[in-house]
């Protein structure tokens, strides 16, 4: 946005305008008005070699007319060198030339808004005439510059003509309103500003210590200040965005912690049935990444809709803004989605490690009783240790003995009656694997410890 406001205007420019003196000097009283003269240009060009362009500017707010169309704007009297200060970006025709200055020709270059208001039905009004203060001027060019920064007003509402012509029209002799210059490469405005001011004050017999007699505009320092301000705002926005993402990832991690805690039974049964720890790890990390990605994409979609509405509303009031100035790029959206996926994966590490920490405990079997009206076949026991199911699994698969869940159900040596795993709220796949594992176990009789035969 800032770049569009400064578009076309030289960032190494310096402008100066006369003001009333506040101190008496060299026999002259204070409160004296003074003005630039055309002869000052040659003196400044000779004494300030660091300046690339030194050009005069005359501006005045006036009315423009073409047939029944009327509008108001700023008329600027400039020289051909002024293009180095404010580039008009011509869409049609030409700019002011030296011959126009020499002959004081009645010609002009129209700004975009002035041209559209005076010639609403014509796309190229070059060669037409406009009326200003009862005098007709021929249009020789159309400027397409839409910057809001300009000497005397924005370029879109300005009419440019030779400053010699405007001097005659306004009757100001060889005086002009403002001095504009640009620096050569390798030099800054701040380094030569004091030199320019002293030279100007010397020409017009002004006290060198009088700070109010000359209004100076250092466009270079102004641009740097605004650029630093916007850079700070961008850094602040990035910090807020990163902090929001981190807080969101912490929230997702807490949610996954609760999910793991609620699914402790399921995870324990899966591990008891032979699930590899990497399977559970991948499941938790995938769920965390998908949850973060879906929530993040939803936020991106809402943000894009809000920015699109802001772009259409603000862009209509500020034509200098390029279309889509408020919208985010597709690459930024893809990068945000990838960052969300990475944060979601990182947020799921702690819950996944907690899920892997579920191990087999060592304690006696305990019975959980159902209501007395429930059938005996529905009563079951949660066997943590010394369970027939666990003993049989450990005998048949010793390498999986350490993976037994603390919540297995089976026939315990200290408990009866027989029961199944069907009382757990398991998924159909886990229930099928549990039945298959149960059917492959040896019978209780074969697992009971045999008493030594008496001799």
Buried (B, 14 or more C-beta within 10 A) or exposed (E): EEEBBBBBBBEBBBBBBBBEBBBEBEEBEBEBEBBBBBEBBEBBEEBBEBBBBBBBBBBBEBEBBBEEBEBEBBBBBBBBBBBBBBBBBBBBBEBBBEEBBEEBBBBBBBBBBBBBBBBEEEEEBBEBBBBBEEEEBEBBBBBBBBBBBBBBBBBBBBBBBBBBBBBEBBEBEEBBBBBBBBBEEEBBBEEBBEBBBEBBBEBBEBBEEBEEBBEBBBBBBBBBEEBEEEEEEEEEEEEEEEEEBEEBBEEBBEBBBEBBEEBBBBBBBBBBBEBEEEEBBEBBBBBBBEBBBEBBBEBBEEBBEEBEEEBEEEBEEEBBBEEEBBBBEEEEBEEBBEBBBBBBBBBBBBBBEBBBEBEBEEEEBEBEEEEEEEEEEEBBBBBBBBBBBBBBBBEEEEEBBEBBBBBBBBBBBEBEEEBBBEBBEBEEEBBEBBEEBBEEBEEBEEBEEEEEEEE
